[in-house]
Amino acid sequence: MPGHKRNGKLPYPLPYGLDITEIDGFDDLHHAEGILKEAQERAAEIYHAEESHFLVNGSTVGILSAILGTTKRGDKILVARNCHKSVYHAIEMNELQPVYIYPEFLTEMHLNGEISAEEIERALREHEGIRAVMIVSPTYDGVVSDVRAIGEIVHRYEIPLIVDEAHGAHFGFGTIFPENSNICGADIVIHSLHKTLPSMTQTAILHINGERINRRRVRKYLHMLQSSSPSYVLMASIDACMDFLQTEGEKWFCEYESMLLAARERLSGLKHLKVIKTEQFDLSKIIISTLNCNMTSGELYRILLEKYHLQMEMKAESYVLAMTTVCDSEEGMKRLVEALFSIDEELKEQNFDTVFTEERFPEADVCMTSAEIERLPETDFEIRPWEDCEGWISAEYAYLYPPGIPLLAPGERITRAIIAWLVHYREMGFSVEGSVTEGMLKVTGERNNE
């Protein structure tokens, strides 16, 4: 193995020459003693972690292993509701009881803010028996929470803090980005290298710190959930990324920060479109708000793509997200700035028209755990249109992708407000995923007519 035998005559431009297996001298990721052990130790040093593990199944496998490794079946876990769907999958796999905390909704920007340390403390006081805390920082939009303050509170309860820092693999490098969560005291941190650094898709790293983690259990789940034939192409990409950070990072980040700050300074002069950010923010994310002009986020997204050939990362209800990285070029940054000014000149001031600007998505009414839903016989379920699901209990997820954050999870009561949001997103042209049939939900339970 592998079957292609690294044959350079194959008519495809793929890296066959790098694609090997655990042959002599090339170590074994699941029992690293040689070059992979050294490579992971270097990654830990670069990221100021005590222990680091290469991930070839993306941050998803890191999140699953972190949660399964720090909880036991049926435990309670405190979870930021704006976490990625993989967190919810881990909850289902370990039959956990989730206790949710919600980010502050910033009405003036129509943006979810950070998770507050005070909310974490309140939840830990009110709910006994929580075994782990899971948050995401930065968010997909670049919002950063005070991980240091949260960690200090969580550790007073002698439980671990897990931080999904997938979108912050560049944190701690350069001068304008926040410290990474290893430095801020998190017990487990997961980084998606491929999101913001020069590394191939699916590459990520899990870091472990401190004595609150049963490291053997986390490693056990990494071995169980990662491929037994991890890609050496992907692992080489991770190691090359570490080499880049160690030898070239300072130079590249200096040039990148100069370009980025110059672009943000110019964009502050937009008249109708607005570049927005929270107080604690990842400046690599450029959020262009359409709240106060006569253009929707969908229209802006489409014009940037079709007229200016600029691919944005995401469109939300009232903004478009441009995701920059250390590998962006000055020419590309200039094109984005000039395109936005050209569009801005054609716009007029207009208030954003939505009934939802004063509220965030409704808080979950958890009636059953997702594991309890999974154990029900198929005869207990019905498939119903969204509009006819009020009062029923969902047996499926519903989430917008990107970013893959559930609006509804199995075991949660479906309210009129939730239905209104789902319909609203569909009418706005967003893809609501997670259910088997579009516009329908698999549900259970008696209708609640209160």
N, C-alpha and C positions, 0 to 999 in steps of 0.2 A: 504494500500500500504506500501511497495512494495510486489509484488506477491510471492516472495520467502519466506517471513515471517521470514527471518534470520534463516532458518531451517538448523542446523548444520549437519543433516543427508543427505543432498544433496550430490551426488557423484562427486562434482566438487570442486577443491581447490580455490574457489573464496571467497572474503571477504564479504560474505552475512551479517555477524554479524555487520559490520560497516555501511551497506547500509540502511539508514533510510530516512524519508522525514521530512517535517517541523512539527514534532510532538511537543507537549508541552515541553518547556525547551530547544529546540534546534534551536530556532531563524529561520529567513527567510533571505536568502542572498539578496533578492530584497527589503527588508524593515528591515535591520539589527538593532536590538535594544539591543540584549543580547550578547551571547557568540560569534557570528560572528562579531558583531561590535567591541568587545574587541580584537578578533583575527586580524581583519584588522587594527586596531589601533596599535597593536604590530608590524605588518608587516611594517607599515609606519615609526614607530620609528626605526626599524632595518635598513631600507633602506633610512633613512634620507629624507622622503617625508612628505608632509603635509597631504596627503590623499591617501589611498591605497584601491584597490578593488580586491578581489579574482576573478580569471577567470577560468571557467571550460570548456571553449571552445577554449583553447589555446590562444597564443598571437594574433591569427587572430581576435578574437572578440575584443580584446583590440585595435588593429590597426583600425579596422572598426569603432569602437565607438569613438576613438580619432579623426579621420578625419571627420566623420559625425558630431561630436559634436563641431568642431571648424570651420566648413565651412557651407555655405548655398548653395542651389542648384545653379549651374552655376558659382560659384566662381573660382578664379585662385588659384592653389596651387603649390608651388615650391617643387619639388620631386627629390631626388637622384635617378638616373636611376637604380642603383643596389639594389633598395628596393624589398622586397618580393611581390609575386603576390597579396597578400591580400590588399596591398596599391592600386594597380591598380583596384581591385574590388571595393574598396571604392570610387575611382575616378569615376567609372562607375555608382555606385549606386547614387551618389550625382550630377551626370552630371557635374563634375568639368572640368576645363580647365587646364591640367598639363603643367607646365614649367619645363623642365628637366635640371639637372646639372649632370655632369659625373665625376666619379673618375679618377684620373690620372692613366694612364697605365704605369706600371713599366716594361720597355722592358727587362731589364737585368734579371728579375725574371719571366717574363711572367705572371704578377699578377696585378690585379686592386688594386690601392692604396686607399688613403683616399679622402674624400671630403674636399676641401680646403675652409677655411673661406673667402678667397679672391674671389673664384668663387661664393660663396653664395652672397657676397656683390655686385658683378657685376650683378648677375641675378636680385637682388632686385632693383638695380638702373635702369636696362633696362626694367623691366616689372612692370608697375604700377598695383595696385589692388590685389596683392598677399595677401591672407588671412591667410596662414599657411605655415610652412616649415617642410618637412618630410625627415629625413635621417635615415640611418641604421649604427650603430656603437656599437659593433664591427660587421664586416661582417662575413659571414659564414666561411671565411678563417682566421678570427682573426685580420683583419686590423682595427685599431682604428682611428677615426677622432678627431680633437680638438674641442670637444663639448663646452667647456668653451668659446673659441674664437668665434665659430659659434653662440652661444647663445647671446653673447654681441652684435654682429652685428644684428642678427634677432630682438632683443628687441629694438634696436634703431628705428626700423620701427613699433614698437608697435604691433607686431604679435607674435603668439606662435611658439615655437620650439617643435616638436614631435620627439622623438628618439625611434626607434625600437632597443632596447638593449636586444632583445630576447636571443642572445648568450652571454650576459654578466651578467647574474643573479648572478654570483660569483664576480663581480667587487666590490671593496671596502672591500673585506675580505682577510685576509692574508696580505702579505707585497709586493708581486711582481706584483699584478694586478692593473690596473687603477682605479681611483675613479669612482663611478657610476654616471650616468648623472643627477640624482637628485641633487647631490652635485655640479655638474658643471653648473647648472642653467637651465636645460631643463624644459619646462612647463608640458609635459606629457612624461612619460617613461614607456615602456612595457618590462617586463621581462618574459621569458619562464623558469620557475623554473626547469622543467623536462629536459631541455637540458644540464645543467651543475651542477645541485644540486640533492640531494636525494629526488625527488618528482615524483609522477606518471605522465605518459604521459597525455597531455592536460592541465596540471596545469600551471598557469601563474598569473601574477599580473600587474595591471595598477596603476601607481602612478600619482597624480596631484599636481602641485605646482603653487604658484603665483596667481596674479589677472587677468591675460590675458585670462584665461580659463573660459568659461561659464560652471561651473561644473554641473549645473542642466541638461544642454543639453547632456553632456557626460554620466551622470548617466542614462538619459532617453534612450540613445541608448544601454547602457549596459543591461538595463532591457528588451529592445525590442529584442536584438540579442542573449542574453544568454538564455539557457533553463529555463523555469519557474519551472522546477524540478531539480535544480542543484544537482549533485552527492555529497552526504556527504562523500563518500569514497575519492573523489578527494579533497574536502575541508579539510578533516582530514589530507590528505597527505600534503597539503599546510601548515597547522598549525604545523604539525610535522616537516616539513622542517624549519619553522621559529624557532621552539624550538631547533632544531639541531644547527642552526646558532647562536642562543643566548647562548646556554649552552655548546655545544661541538665544535663549529666552529673553535675557535682559535687553539685548539689542533689538529684537523683533518687537517686544512689548513697548519699548521706548518709542519706536517709530509709529506703532499702532496707536498708542495713547495720544500722540501728537496729532495724528490724522483724525482720530475720534473726537477729541476735544474741539478741534477746529471746526469739524462738521456740526457738532452740537451747538457751538457758538453761532455759526451762520444760521442754523435752523431756528434759533431763538428769535430771528427776525421775521418769521412767517406771520402773516396777518390773520388768516382764517384757520388754517390747519395749525395745530399746536403740538409741540413735543412735550410730553408730560412725564413726570417721574415722582416717586414718593421720596420721603426724607432719607430713608435707607434704601439704596437702589444700586443695581448693577448697571453701570453706565454703558456697557456693551449693547444693551437692549435699547433700541430707539422706538418709542411708542408714539405714533402719529395719530392724534385725536381728531375726530371729525365732529365733535360735540357741538361746535358753534358755527357750523357752515352748512351750505346747501348741497352737501355731498355725503353719501353714506360711506361707511367703511368698505362695503362691498364694491362700490363704484371706484373708490380710490385704489383698492387692491387690484381690480381688473385693469384700470388705466395704467398703473405702474407696470403691470405685466405685459399687456398687449401693445401699448404705445412706446413704453420706455425699456421694455425687456428687462425689468427688474423684478425678481421673484422675492416676494415678502415671505416671512416665516408663517404668518397667521393673520387672519382677519377676525376681530371680535365684533361685538355689537356696535361699538362706537369708536373703534380705533383699529389701526393696522400696526403689526409688529415687524420691524426690521431687525434682524439678528446679525450683529457684526461680530467678527472674531479677529484674532491676531493675524490671520491669513488674508484678510481683506486688503485690497489694493487701494492706492490713493485715487486711481482713475475710477474705480467702482464707487468709492465714497463720494467723489465729486459728481458722478452721474446721479446718484440718489439725491443729493442736495439740489442740484439744478432741476431735476425732474419735479421735486416737491415745490420749488419756487414757481416753476412754470404752471403747475396745476393751481397753486395758491392764487396766482394772479387772476384766474378766471372765476374765482369763487366769490360768494357773497355771505354776509353774516346771517345766520338763521339758527334758532334754537333747536336742539336735538329733540325729535318727536318720538317719545316712547312713554308708556305708562309705568315703566319699571325703573326710572332714574332715581327714585327715592328709596329703593329697597334692594336687598340682595336676594339671592335664591333662598327659598324657604328652608328652615331647619328641618332635619330629618325626624320623622316620628317612627322610631324603630320598634316594630311589633314582634319581630322574630329575628334570630340571627340568620345569616345567609346559609350557614350549615344546616339549620333546622328546615329552611326552605328546600334545600337539596334532598333532604330525607323524606319529604312528602311524596305520596304516590301520585302518578301522573293524573289519576282521576280527580285529584283535588284542584287541578288547574283549568283555567279558561284563557283563551286568546281574545282580547277585546280591543277595540279602537281606543286611543288615548282619551278621547272626549267622553267615553263611557266607562272610565276606570275610577271615578271618584269614590273614595271609601274603601277600595280594594287594596290588597297588599301585593306589592310587586314581587315577581319571581325572577325578574331580569334586571340588568343594568340599563341605564340610559345615560349616555355621555356625549359631549361634543368632542370631536377629534379633528385636529389637535385642540387642546392638549391632552385629552384622555382622562379628565377628572369627572367622576360620576355625579350626575345631577340626581340620580335615583339609584338605589342599590336594592338587591333582593332582601325582603323582610321589612321594607319600609312602606308605610301607609301612603297612598296616592291621594293628595289633596287637590282641591280645585285650583289652588295657586300653582301647584307643580304642573298640572295639566296646561294651565295658561302659559307658563314658561315654555314648555315643550312645543306647544303650537306656535308660540311667538318665534322661537328659534327656527322652526321649520319655515315659517312665512318669511323670515329674514334670509333664507337661503342657506342656512347652516345644516351640516350633516349630523343628525342625532343618531348615534350608533349604539350598539350593545344588544338590542333586541333582535330576535330572529326575523320578524316581519316588520318592515318599515311602517310607522304610524300605528303600530299595534303593540300591546304589552301582554306578556304572560302573567296572569294574576291568580291569586288565591284568596280565600277568606270571604266572610259575609260582608255585603255592602253595609257601610256605616252611614246612616242617614242623619246623623247629628248636625 
